[in-house]
Amino acid sequence: MKRFALSLSSVLLACGLTACQSNNETVKLKKEPKIISISQSKGYNGFYNDYFYSSRDKKVTETIERAIESAAPTNKDVMILRPMYDIYVEYKDSSRKEMHLTLTDRGKQGYLSTNNSNKETAIKFYKLSKKDLKNIADIIGDKA
């Protein structure tokens, strides 16, 4: 009986994990990105627009936008570390989003943060999943 219960639990867990994975891949983006541009960051007080990478490729823009949308809010303060990259997203509706990317733990963890150029709004940090961090690193060629 224990063996049956353990087998049933394993099957249900596997089905649940499979459903979560397949659902994550088909999530519709809130906005459709038109162009992604990335530059070396000069810090939290603005964005540097000397882009070393830009792409209009749908796969690339959607990969980065999906990473931004799925990044988890965190209370961890990575402000003591200087952001490495600025990510600029322009959408098809002409709106835009700017995020800083900070890598920690020798590139094994990544955090996105909002701009703090007006100094009245607190910077918000979002932790990237390992998969999304790897996807971004593969796109920009940083194998940190």
Sequence and secondary structure as in RCSB ss.txt:
>XXXX:A:sequence
MKRFALSLSSVLLACGLTACQSNNETVKLKKEPKIISISQSKGYNGFYNDYFYSSRDKKVTETIERAIESAAPTN
KDVMILRPMYDIYVEYKDSSRKEMHLTLTDRGKQGYLSTNNSNKETAIKFYKLSKKDLKNIADIIGDKA
>XXXX:A:secstr
 HHHHHHHHHHHHHHHHHHHHHHHHT   SS EEEEEEEE   SSS     SEEE  HHHHHHHHHHHHH EEE 
   TTS   EEEEEEETTS EEEEEEEEEGGGTEEEEE   TTSSS   EEE  HHHHHHHHHHHT   
